[in-house]
């Protein structure tokens, strides 16, 4: 794991303490245990280190959903405007292109990467003016059109509203939306997906694991089999990118906003750039 990731995890620990405001002895114990995890995580992936820190936080603060309030607020805010966004897409000259762009822009709602804006809607509207740094939308659309089966790996709450709009616009007959098995940071779960009616536009399934990423070897056998057999895989978000960037398979497309310099450099873009790119067959060397 890169040094920059260690610093980001330390920032997360500080943020969690500030959020829950525990007694001094509880805070000190949590910080000590979390720092031990972080300082001994050089041999594991950054998403797995994040999982361990957040499992500790759940235990320490006696809650299974650390960001329940933030997730609900983001979902409610954007879903209340679903008709507006859908009309915007439908009236566009290129509806599928705009729906895909909104899905990528929604990736800004990420408490794990500390990138959530104060005014989510204003930032989303502003980012619509931003061009893609990497844009393989047409290639991805063509692959999806030819595919018998598509696996769509979800990332965050709030963002899922635009995932639903994109999936609805794609209108693929055999697309499965994948969620985390348990609450982790503000990542999307079955509860989030069902509350927004995702099941009305596609199939929805848990990956069987609670990492804020897709760590394939830790996921359920059913998910691994679906991953292997899917004709096209759409990987949403930086967390999923981190877990799959060395995956050696074709027809894997990453849709994300690059939210740190390390990941941006791996992609050959700048921080906060918009990206839709095909997997380079596991050649990112992270």
N, C-alpha and C positions, 0 to 999 in steps of 0.2 A: 504494500500500500504506500502511496506517495506521501511525502511529508505534508503537502498542502491538504490532503485528506485528513490527516491527524489534527491539523489546526481547525478544520471545519467541524470535526467531531467535538473538539473542545468548546467551540462556539455553541454547538447544540446543547451541550451539558449546561452551560451558563444560561442559555435561553430557557431550558426546562426548569431550572431552579427559580428563575425570575417569574416564570409563569405560575408555578404552584406555591411559591413563597412559604416553604416549610420552616419549621423551627430550626434554629441554628445547628443543633446536633444532627438532625435528620439531613439537612443540606450538606453538612460536612461529610457525613457518612456516604451519601450518594455521590458527591463529587469525588471522594477518595476511591470508591469502587469503580466509578465510571472512568476515571483517569487510569486506573489499573488496566481496565479493558482496552482503552485506547492505546496506552503505551506498550501493550503486549499484542498488538494486532498487526504487526508488520507482515506477518506471513498469511494473513487472510484478506479477503476482498473488503473494500470500503463498505459496500452494502451489508455485508455480514457483520462488520463491526457496528454499524448503525443499528442493526437488529438487536445485538447484544446490549447495547446502551439503552435502547428503548424497552427491551424486556425488563431490564433493571429498573427503569423509571416506572413501569407499570406496577412492579412489585412494591417499590418504595412508596409510591403515592396511591396505592390501592385502587387503581382504575385500569380497566381493560382498553379504554379508548381515550388516549391522552389528548387528542385534538377533536373530540366529539363536537364541541361547540363551533369551532372554526370550520370543520367539514360541513356541518349543517348550514351555517351561514353562507358559505360559498355555493353550496348546492342550491339553496333556496333563492339566493340572489340571482344567479344566472338562469335557473330554470324558470323563474318568474318572468324572464324576458325571452323565453324560448321562441315564442311566436314572432317576436321582433327579429331575432337572428335568423329564423327560418325564412321569413319574408325577404330579408337581406340576401340570403343565399339564392332563393328561388328567382329573385329579380335580377340577379347577376348575369352577365353575359356568359360566364363560365361557373356555373353553380358548384360543380365538384371541386374545382380549384379553390374557390373561396371557402367551402366547407372544410377542406383539408388545411387551409391556412389558419382558420379559426381553431381547429383542433390543435395545431402546433402552438399558436399564441396562448391558448388556455393552459399550456404547460408551465406558464409563469407562476401558477398558484401552487407553490411547493414550499412547505414549511421545513422540509429536510434540507433544502438548498438555500433557505433564508431569502427567498425571492418574491414573497407575496407583497404586492403593492398596497398602499393605503386605500387607493381608489381603484378597485379591480376593473370595473367597467370602463373607466376613463383610460386606463392603461391599455386595455384590449383594443379599444377604438383607435388609440394612437398607434398601436403596433400594426394595425391593418395597413398603414401607409408604408411599413417597412418591407423591403424586398427580401427574398430568401438569399442566404449565402450559399446554400447547396439546395438545388431544386430538381429532384427527379420525380416530380409528381406524375408526369405523363407516362414514364416507364412503369411506375407503380400502378397507375390506373389500368394500363394495358395488361399487366400481370394479373391483377385482381379480376379483370374481365374474363380472362382465360381460365381462371382457377375454379376447380370444383369445390374447394374448401379454403376458407380464410380464417386465420387465428389472429385476433386483435388483442394485444396485451395492454390493458388499461394501466393508468398510473395514478392520478390524483383526483380527489373530490373537487367539485367545481369544474375542473377541466372535463370531467365526464359528460357534462351537458353538451359540450362541443363534439365530444366523441360520438354521442348519440346522434347529433345532427349530421355529422359526417357519415356515419353508418347508415342512417336513414336515406341520405342522398346517394350513397353507393348502391343501396338496394340489392345487395348480393343475397342469393337464396340460401347460402350455407356459410354464414359467418358466425363465429363464436367469440364473444367478448369475455376476456379473462380478468378476474379480480384476485386480490389477496385473500388468503384464508381467514386472517384475523386482522383487527385494526392495528395499523402501524403508521406512525406519523399521520399525515392526512391522505394516505393512499386509499384507493377505492376498494370497497368490500361489496359483498352481495347485498347488504342492507342499503348501501348507497345506490347501487345499480337498480335495485327493485323500486326504491323510493322515487326514482326518476323515470320509471317505465322503460328501462333499457330492454327488458324481456319482451317488449312489444315490437321491437325492431330487429332483434337477433336473439340467438341463444346466449345464455350467461352461465359461466362456470368458474369455480374457485381453482386456483393452481395448487392448492393443498399446502401452501407455505406462507409464512408471515414476514418474509424479508421485504424491505422497501425496494424491491428489484425482482428480476426473474433469475434466480439461482437454480438453474434447471435440475441439477443433480439432487437438490433438496425438495423439489416439487413432487406431487403425487405421480404414481405410475400412469394414471389415466392422462394427466396433463402431458407427461413426457411422450406418451404414445401419440397424442394429438399433435404435439409439436413436431414430432418426427414425420407424421403423415400429411400435415397441412401443405397445400400447394403454395400458399403465400402466408407469410407472417408479418404483421404490422406491429412494431414495437414502439409504444408511446413513452416518451419521457426520458430524462437523463438517467434515472435510476435503472430502468430496464436496459438502457444502452450500456451502462456500466457492467451489468450482469451478462450481457450477450455479445459484447463487442469482439470477442475472440471466437465466437461461434462459427463453425465451418459449415455453412450451408448457404445455398442460393435462395433467391426470392424471399429474403429477409430485409425489410425496409424499416429504417429508423426515422421516427418523426419526433422532433424535440426542439427545445430551446436550449442552447449551450449556456449553462448557468454558472460555470466556473472556468477559469483559465486552463486548467488541466484538461478537461474534456474538450474545450474549444480547440486547444492545440492538437489533440488527437484527431479531431475532425478537420483541422486546417482552416478553422474559422475564428471569429472573435467572440468574446463573451457576450451573451444576450442575442447572438445571431439565431435566425430561424433556419431549421435544417430538415429536409426530407432527402434521405440518401439510401442507396442500396448497400447492404452489407458487402464489405470488401473481402469476404471469405476469411475472416479471422486474422486480419493483418494489421491490427491497431497496436499490438505489442504493449498492452497495459499490464 
